[in-house]
Amino acid sequence: MKYFSIWVIAATLTILSSPVCSAQTMYEMKDEASVKYKQADTDMNRIYKLANSTCDSSGRERLKKAQLAWIKYRNLCCEAEASIYKGGTMYGLVYTNCMTDLTRERLRRLKVYDLENSWK
């Protein structure tokens, strides 16, 4: 229980101490987190489409399978991460921040296909 409490405090401080976070209320924090997630998702989808266009047909099929598996992983991972806040006001914020973090990570992985701009 001691380690769980430390983890909760650390997670909360990480969320609230984000250098780009200008929100003051929970509503504002959730709204800001939602905007960040939508931007990350838009960027990832753009790069995914580019990656898809650079593959041959078998590569496209493998990429599609990998992307669908990653989406399942992301959703389950974020549900698990946020589950300790189930029913509380922090649930949505933790869930959305997790979605943003994992989507940005996936975006970085997909950029390997962006050969034209990968060195910029």
Backbone as CSV, one residue per row, in Angstrom:
resi,resn,N_x,N_y,N_z,CA_x,CA_y,CA_z,C_x,C_y,C_z
1,MET,0.830,-1.197,0.000,0.000,0.000,0.000,0.870,1.255,0.000
2,LYS,1.988,1.168,0.706,2.901,2.309,0.783,3.399,2.695,-0.614
3,TYR,3.777,1.685,-1.414,4.294,1.969,-2.745,3.193,2.468,-3.668
4,PHE,1.977,1.950,-3.477,0.851,2.403,-4.264,0.599,3.887,-4.018
5,SER,0.634,4.306,-2.768,0.420,5.720,-2.430,1.491,6.599,-3.043
6,ILE,2.719,6.146,-2.985,3.827,6.905,-3.582,3.618,7.026,-5.087
7,TRP,3.182,5.925,-5.725,2.961,5.938,-7.164,1.856,6.927,-7.520
8,VAL,0.767,6.918,-6.769,-0.356,7.828,-7.038,0.098,9.277,-6.916
9,ILE,0.849,9.579,-5.879,1.350,10.943,-5.688,2.267,11.338,-6.844
10,ALA,3.166,10.433,-7.228,4.099,10.720,-8.321,3.353,10.927,-9.632
11,ALA,2.356,10.087,-9.900,1.582,10.225,-11.138,0.823,11.549,-11.163
12,THR,0.243,11.909,-10.054,-0.506,13.160,-9.971,0.409,14.362,-10.170
13,LEU,1.562,14.331,-9.529,2.505,15.439,-9.678,3.009,15.556,-11.105
14,THR,3.234,14.425,-11.752,3.684,14.434,-13.138,2.639,15.086,-14.031
15,ILE,1.402,14.724,-13.821,0.317,15.277,-14.638,0.178,16.770,-14.402
16,LEU,0.184,17.165,-13.159,-0.077,18.560,-12.818,1.112,19.483,-13.031
17,SER,2.310,18.918,-13.135,3.489,19.771,-13.272,3.994,19.864,-14.703
18,SER,3.179,19.453,-15.656,3.560,19.538,-17.053,3.927,20.977,-17.394
19,PRO,5.116,21.207,-18.001,5.560,22.567,-18.280,4.670,23.316,-19.259
20,VAL,3.943,22.620,-20.106,3.097,23.269,-21.071,1.652,23.362,-20.598
21,CYS,1.405,22.928,-19.408,0.048,22.952,-18.876,-0.245,24.322,-18.283
22,SER,-1.208,25.013,-18.891,-1.581,26.330,-18.384,-2.926,26.286,-17.676
23,ALA,-3.553,25.120,-17.661,-4.880,24.968,-17.072,-4.815,25.039,-15.552
24,GLN,-5.886,25.560,-14.974,-5.964,25.703,-13.519,-7.035,24.799,-12.909
25,THR,-8.128,24.555,-13.632,-9.202,23.733,-13.099,-9.168,22.359,-13.755
26,MET,-9.854,21.392,-13.160,-9.909,20.054,-13.739,-10.533,20.106,-15.131
27,TYR,-11.587,20.900,-15.300,-12.215,21.042,-16.612,-11.199,21.546,-17.640
28,GLU,-10.428,22.559,-17.283,-9.432,23.121,-18.200,-8.330,22.105,-18.490
29,MET,-7.907,21.362,-17.471,-6.866,20.348,-17.677,-7.353,19.261,-18.619
30,LYS,-8.599,18.811,-18.450,-9.155,17.783,-19.330,-9.289,18.315,-20.750
31,ASP,-9.725,19.556,-20.875,-9.880,20.168,-22.192,-8.520,20.288,-22.887
32,GLU,-7.516,20.745,-22.164,-6.171,20.881,-22.722,-5.601,19.518,-23.110
33,ALA,-5.830,18.521,-22.266,-5.358,17.166,-22.567,-6.030,16.632,-23.823
34,SER,-7.304,16.930,-23.989,-8.043,16.485,-25.165,-7.488,17.113,-26.442
35,VAL,-7.161,18.386,-26.382,-6.583,19.078,-27.538,-5.237,18.444,-27.905
36,LYS,-4.418,18.170,-26.908,-3.103,17.558,-27.156,-3.248,16.174,-27.767
37,TYR,-4.223,15.392,-27.259,-4.435,14.056,-27.811,-4.897,14.141,-29.260
38,LYS,-5.843,15.024,-29.554,-6.352,15.151,-30.921,-5.231,15.526,-31.884
39,GLN,-4.320,16.405,-31.440,-3.201,16.787,-32.300,-2.257,15.608,-32.535
40,ALA,-1.953,14.881,-31.474,-1.077,13.707,-31.597,-1.709,12.665,-32.515
41,ASP,-3.007,12.438,-32.377,-3.713,11.456,-33.198,-3.732,11.884,-34.660
42,THR,-3.963,13.166,-34.905,-3.945,13.692,-36.277,-2.572,13.498,-36.903
43,ASP,-1.524,13.828,-36.158,-0.156,13.668,-36.661,0.153,12.203,-36.952
44,MET,-0.253,11.320,-36.030,0.022,9.901,-36.222,-0.717,9.367,-37.445
45,ASN,-1.968,9.759,-37.626,-2.729,9.289,-38.786,-2.125,9.777,-40.092
46,ARG,-1.602,10.990,-40.086,-0.941,11.527,-41.288,0.284,10.684,-41.645
47,ILE,1.091,10.391,-40.648,2.299,9.588,-40.886,1.932,8.145,-41.227
48,TYR,0.881,7.617,-40.607,0.441,6.256,-40.934,0.054,6.168,-42.412
49,LYS,-0.691,7.147,-42.904,-1.084,7.158,-44.309,0.142,7.229,-45.214
50,LEU,1.107,8.048,-44.827,2.350,8.128,-45.588,3.068,6.784,-45.582
51,ALA,3.159,6.170,-44.414,3.809,4.859,-44.295,3.093,3.842,-45.166
52,ASN,1.784,3.871,-45.141,0.980,2.935,-45.918,1.254,3.101,-47.410
53,SER,1.441,4.335,-47.833,1.672,4.594,-49.261,3.073,4.194,-49.717
54,THR,3.999,4.027,-48.780,5.367,3.653,-49.163,5.574,2.139,-49.193
55,CYS,4.586,1.378,-48.721,4.714,-0.079,-48.643,4.134,-0.754,-49.880
56,ASP,4.654,-1.950,-50.175,4.010,-2.778,-51.181,2.787,-3.438,-50.534
57,SER,2.044,-4.236,-51.278,0.782,-4.777,-50.760,0.978,-5.648,-49.519
58,SER,2.003,-6.468,-49.473,2.221,-7.299,-48.283,2.685,-6.444,-47.099
59,GLY,3.453,-5.401,-47.383,3.879,-4.491,-46.328,2.698,-3.709,-45.757
60,ARG,1.777,-3.304,-46.634,0.576,-2.594,-46.177,-0.258,-3.473,-45.257
61,GLU,-0.381,-4.758,-45.613,-1.162,-5.674,-44.789,-0.513,-5.865,-43.417
62,ARG,0.798,-6.005,-43.393,1.509,-6.149,-42.110,1.401,-4.877,-41.284
63,LEU,1.539,-3.726,-41.944,1.417,-2.448,-41.241,0.016,-2.281,-40.655
64,LYS,-0.997,-2.658,-41.432,-2.375,-2.562,-40.941,-2.583,-3.459,-39.717
65,LYS,-2.098,-4.695,-39.782,-2.221,-5.608,-38.641,-1.493,-5.058,-37.421
66,ALA,-0.310,-4.510,-37.645,0.464,-3.943,-36.535,-0.260,-2.749,-35.932
67,GLN,-0.842,-1.906,-36.782,-1.542,-0.718,-36.288,-2.779,-1.112,-35.482
68,LEU,-3.535,-2.080,-35.976,-4.726,-2.536,-35.245,-4.338,-3.156,-33.899
69,ALA,-3.251,-3.922,-33.880,-2.774,-4.506,-32.623,-2.307,-3.409,-31.675
70,TRP,-1.632,-2.397,-32.230,-1.171,-1.290,-31.389,-2.356,-0.530,-30.782
71,ILE,-3.413,-0.312,-31.558,-4.595,0.397,-31.046,-5.196,-0.369,-29.865
72,LYS,-5.297,-1.688,-30.001,-5.807,-2.505,-28.884,-4.893,-2.377,-27.669
73,TYR,-3.583,-2.457,-27.910,-2.609,-2.308,-26.820,-2.757,-0.958,-26.134
74,ARG,-2.808,0.113,-26.928,-2.923,1.465,-26.379,-4.162,1.610,-25.508
75,ASN,-5.289,1.158,-26.023,-6.540,1.289,-25.280,-6.500,0.505,-23.968
76,LEU,-6.032,-0.729,-24.022,-5.962,-1.550,-22.806,-4.965,-0.988,-21.802
77,CYS,-3.842,-0.529,-22.302,-2.814,0.035,-21.426,-3.344,1.271,-20.707
78,CYS,-4.005,2.132,-21.434,-4.510,3.370,-20.824,-5.680,3.100,-19.883
79,GLU,-6.515,2.131,-20.225,-7.588,1.745,-19.303,-7.001,1.225,-17.997
80,ALA,-5.964,0.412,-18.105,-5.325,-0.127,-16.902,-4.669,0.983,-16.085
81,GLU,-3.977,1.878,-16.773,-3.292,2.965,-16.077,-4.271,3.874,-15.341
82,ALA,-5.397,4.139,-15.956,-6.381,5.053,-15.362,-7.318,4.344,-14.382
83,SER,-7.310,3.024,-14.363,-8.294,2.272,-13.578,-8.243,2.569,-12.082
84,ILE,-7.105,2.981,-11.575,-7.046,3.276,-10.137,-7.849,4.524,-9.789
85,TYR,-8.214,5.294,-10.816,-9.004,6.507,-10.600,-10.462,6.310,-11.012
86,LYS,-10.848,5.070,-11.334,-12.208,4.781,-11.818,-13.246,5.413,-10.893
87,GLY,-14.143,6.190,-11.465,-15.182,6.845,-10.697,-14.772,8.200,-10.148
88,GLY,-13.500,8.561,-10.302,-13.014,9.841,-9.794,-12.777,10.845,-10.897
89,THR,-12.487,12.047,-10.505,-12.296,13.116,-11.483,-10.979,12.983,-12.254
90,MET,-10.015,12.265,-11.710,-8.714,12.115,-12.371,-8.742,11.084,-13.496
91,TYR,-9.745,10.203,-13.517,-9.767,9.109,-14.486,-9.598,9.609,-15.918
92,GLY,-10.441,10.533,-16.335,-10.398,11.015,-17.711,-9.083,11.695,-18.062
93,LEU,-8.547,12.440,-17.124,-7.286,13.138,-17.374,-6.133,12.148,-17.520
94,VAL,-6.061,11.179,-16.627,-5.001,10.172,-16.695,-5.141,9.360,-17.978
95,TYR,-6.359,8.980,-18.308,-6.604,8.192,-19.521,-6.174,8.969,-20.772
96,THR,-6.597,10.210,-20.885,-6.275,11.013,-22.065,-4.782,11.289,-22.165
97,ASN,-4.132,11.579,-21.048,-2.681,11.806,-21.079,-1.936,10.544,-21.495
98,CYS,-2.404,9.395,-21.050,-1.803,8.129,-21.471,-1.977,7.938,-22.974
99,MET,-3.175,8.200,-23.476,-3.441,8.070,-24.911,-2.509,8.988,-25.710
100,THR,-2.312,10.184,-25.218,-1.427,11.136,-25.894,0.003,10.625,-25.900
101,ASP,0.477,10.186,-24.747,1.864,9.707,-24.647,2.112,8.512,-25.570
102,LEU,1.223,7.541,-25.540,1.418,6.355,-26.376,1.247,6.669,-27.856
103,THR,0.371,7.608,-28.190,0.196,7.996,-29.589,1.434,8.718,-30.107
104,ARG,2.008,9.577,-29.286,3.257,10.246,-29.691,4.389,9.238,-29.857
105,GLU,4.426,8.255,-28.981,5.442,7.198,-29.104,5.256,6.439,-30.418
106,ARG,4.016,6.085,-30.735,3.726,5.382,-31.984,4.072,6.256,-33.181
107,LEU,3.792,7.529,-33.092,4.136,8.468,-34.158,5.635,8.430,-34.435
108,ARG,6.429,8.446,-33.372,7.891,8.375,-33.551,8.301,7.077,-34.244
109,ARG,7.621,5.977,-33.904,7.944,4.697,-34.536,7.556,4.681,-36.014
110,LEU,6.436,5.313,-36.334,5.982,5.322,-37.723,6.812,6.253,-38.599
111,LYS,7.496,7.205,-38.000,8.275,8.165,-38.787,9.411,7.499,-39.557
112,VAL,9.729,6.269,-39.237,10.754,5.563,-39.991,10.359,5.451,-41.468
113,TYR,9.068,5.486,-41.737,8.585,5.412,-43.104,8.672,6.743,-43.846
114,ASP,8.826,7.822,-43.120,8.876,9.164,-43.699,10.315,9.445,-44.131
115,LEU,10.756,8.741,-45.138,12.153,8.819,-45.579,12.525,10.207,-46.078
116,GLU,11.581,10.880,-46.702,11.860,12.203,-47.266,12.208,13.218,-46.176
117,ASN,11.538,13.131,-45.033,11.726,14.119,-43.993,12.382,13.581,-42.726
118,SER,12.822,12.340,-42.742,13.309,11.734,-41.501,14.594,12.348,-40.975
119,TRP,15.325,13.073,-41.796,16.601,13.650,-41.328,16.456,15.100,-40.917
120,LYS,15.255,15.643,-40.970,15.040,17.049,-40.624,14.818,17.211,-39.143
